[in-house]
Amino acid sequence: MIVIQPKIEERGEQQYVGIRTQAAGSEFRKVIPQLLGEVFAWLGKQGIAPAGAPFMRYHVINMTAKMEVELCVPVARALTGDGRVCPGVLPAGRYAALVYVGPKNGRKGNAVLVDWAKEQGIEWDAWDAENGHAFRARYETFLTNPDEEPDQAKWETEVAIRLADEQPTKG
């Protein structure tokens, strides 16, 4: 698996529109294109261009059950949704991120980032929720346009997780 070295960076707030759902990891291959298609169609009807690459936001992770996720497209300004497509905001802050290659490497890419952060003593902006582990902002951005690169083995995806505002001090 090809992974670009993890890094920490400051990111600004990002407005988006998306559709939130619950899905098991095994359902992602169907859910991702279906819901992104709906979001892109909605934006097209509104005459609004995307302001960046689409992404999947993980609100709650539970590897043994359905996860709470949202399929999103960045926009340049806050919008009003229609009940199905809803506005959202990725909060500003410090994020740890890396890029992995190939659609089957998502779990591995996430594991590399999580393990690296653990070695660095980094804590996430996250908490235990009733249905799993919740994150203020954890998402995967689909950097490769499948219309331009049909070979999935070459697709690049960035995973980014917001860091807790207060980090433990090493002493």
ABEGO torsion letter per residue (X at the ends): XBBBBBBBBBBBBBBBBBBBBBBBAAAAAAAAAAAAAAAAAAAAAAGBBBAEBBBBBBABBBAABBBBBBBBBBBABBBBBAGABBBBBBBBEBBBBBBBBEAAAAAAAAAAAAAAAAAAGBBBBBBBBAAEBBBABBBBBBABBAAABABAAABBBBBBBBBBABBBBBX
